[in-house]
Amino acid sequence: MSSGDPDPQIPPMPDRTPEQAQQEHRSEQSAWAPPPSYGSTPASPYAPQPGGGQDGPGGQAAGPTGEVPQPAPAPGYAPGAAPATRKQERKKGKSKMPLILSLSAVGLVLVLVVVGALILMNVNRSQYGPETVAQEYLDAVAAGDLAAAQEITPATVPNGANEALVDPAVFSASASAIEDVQVSEAQIDGDTATMTASYSIDGQDYELPLTADKSGRQGFFFDQWALQPPVLQTLSVDLTQTADATVNGEPVDLATGATEYAVMPGTYELVVPETTYTEEGSSAITVGFAPDAEPQPATLNVTIEVTDAYKEDVTDAVNAKLDECLESGKLETDCGFFDRDSFANADEKETYDTLKTDGVEYEMTERPTIVVTDYGIPGTGSFYTDDEAPGEVEADVEDEDGAEYTLTSELRPSGTVSVDGDSISIDFLYNG
């Protein structure tokens, strides 16, 4: 400053109280302080301010580019790191709860999945296993419900047997049915299961090997098994009379002669009613399932005896035929009284060759006793002469020269009988 300049003048300070000065000083500090950064902790108002924090003689007030005084760090913390409040600590502790809940939920789901899988496996094995379909089949058989059993699996008819007796009415009318059915636990190998069923009929115990094959799924979760058909037992029946025959009280169309019939397990009573020439015949048998794929037939014997009327009519027919031959007047007849071969030596044969073949007079000196047999084949019987009671016939005959001869022969007629309804006919086979 030059000496010519007038002395500087200090402007007079306005009058203010100490309280007003202190308030102005605080306002200046607030105006120059930078705004706090995001997330920073404000300085404690109780920390000491270096340098007094006020303008004074020789001091410099903090400008916009100056550093803001920082509070002293709390004991035990690094500079710039403020101790967390209790509220912040509680927030940090709660942040782990969603993870714990998520892990718990996952664990619960896994447990439910495992338990559910075990339940499905148990239900699949106990209610949808191969044993179930085997039990259902045998229960239907035990109930006499052929349609229900055949719907599960149609039983195998072996040996090309006649199926006339595999009939719902005949089967359900059986006097005995299978009972006490038990199915063993199946041995499963891949898609094939084997098991053994046991049952009884009329106190007789039976066993039946069974096989089932896995055929798919039912209800998405459960196995479906198809039971392989069991083999039916067969009956061998030989009938000579089948008119109006019944099995278990039901009319059936049976064949005459020896026939093999397939049957479901049970009791079968065959009745052939009486006719004019046959007595009633009946027989019964109880069978289970076949023990193997090619069973031996069980025999159902039905003896049909002829009636007294049949024997009398056959005897009358034989005597009528003999009388017809006696009245014929011919040397050689259907009854076979005489023929060239019946003579023993050559001389008698030569004499026989000279005899007239007509004009023969016969006399039955002894009538033979005829024995009539039962039917040997359907509708066919036979007869023969009792060895102890043959008949005898004499014949008076002339040769070409008029010489008379008397021939004598035993009568031992035999032959066959054919029956057609209530009528019979006979054929002589030979005499002697």
Secondary structure, DSSP 4 states (H G I P E B T S, - for coil): --TTSPPP-PPPPPP--HHHHHHHHHHHHHHHSPPPPTTPPPPPTTSPPGGGSS--TT-----TTSPPPPPPPPTTS-TT-PPPPHHHHHHHHHTTHHHHHHHHHHHHHHHHHHHHHHHHHHHHHHHSSHHHHHHHHHHHHHTT-HHHHHHH-PPB-GGG-B-TT--HHHHHT-S---EEEEEPPPEEETTEEEEEEEEEETTEEEEEEEEEEEEEEETTTEEEEEEPPPBPEEEEEEES--TT-EETTEE--PPSEEEEEEE-SEEEEEEE---SSB--EEEEEEE-S-SSSSPPPEEE----PBPHHHHHHHHHHHHHHHHHHHTT--SS-TT----GGGS-SHHHHHHHHHB-SSS-EEEEEEPPPEEEPPPSBTTEEEEEE-TTS-EEEEEEEEBTTS-EEEEEEEE-EEEEEEEETTEEEEEEEEE-
